[in-house]
C-alpha cells in the first residue's frame, strides 16, 4: 500500500492503472481491500484509487469529534494531494453516504457519483428505531471479541449463495477493524441526514444495488433514486449488500459502461 499525510492524518491507499481517476470509498467496518476486484478489473482504463478512511485499515484514527463532513473534507484533501483536479467518486454503504457528503461540500472535485448500496446517512434513510438499534449494536460489538459478532454481521453483507472465499475475505477485514474509530464512525453515520443534499446533486449519478440487500433495502435505494435528479438505477439480482465483492464483474461492467461516455 501507499501512504500519504493529509492534514495530519496518515492515509493508506491502493492505486492501480492509468486514465481518468476513479476514487473508491469503502463501507464500514471494512477497508480498501473490499475493492480488490475493481482495482484489478477497471485499471485498464482508469486510475483506480481505494483509500482506507481515517480509522480504517492502515490509516490513523481520527479524533472522537469527527463527523461525516470531517471525513468528506479529508477525502477532498486526499484527492487533491494525489494531484487530481477532479475524480469520479464511488462509495459503498457508509462510503456511499460519504460520497454524497463529499459531493455537496466539494462539488468541483466530484466528476460523477457511483453509489453502491448507499444511504443518505442512517438518519436520512432509516427509521429512528432502526438507527438506534444499529448504533447500539456496533457500540456493543466494539467492546466484544470479534468471534462473538463478526460472523453474524458478515452474514448480512452477502447472500447465502456467496462463495466461501468471499465470506472469509470479508470476515478477515471486519476482524481487523479499529474499535475506537468504529464507534466514532457509527455515531457520525447515525447522525447523518443527507436527504436535503440529494436534490442539489448535479453530476451524473449511478446507483448500484443488490436485489437481496437486507441492510439498505428497496425503500432506501428508491428514495435515493427519486431524490437525485436524472440518476441511473441498476438493481443486480441475486446479491446482497456488499455488491462489489459478491458481484464484482457485474459491478465493474456497470461502472465501465457508465463512466466511459463521461470521460
Buried (B, 14 or more C-beta within 10 A) or exposed (E): BEEBEBEEBBBBBBBBBEBBBBBBBBBBBBBBBBBBBBBBBBBEBBBBBBBBBBBBBBBBBBEEEBBBBBBBBBBBBBBBEBEBEBBBBBBBBBBBBBBBBBBBBBEEBBBBBBBBBBBBBBBBBBEEEEBEEBBEEBBEBBEEEBEEBBEEBBBEBBBEEBEEEBBEBBBEBBBBBBBEBBBBBBBBBBBBBBBEBBEEBEBBBBBBBBBBBEBBBEEBBEBBBEBBEEBBBBBBEEBBBBBBBBBBEBBBBBBBEBBEEEE
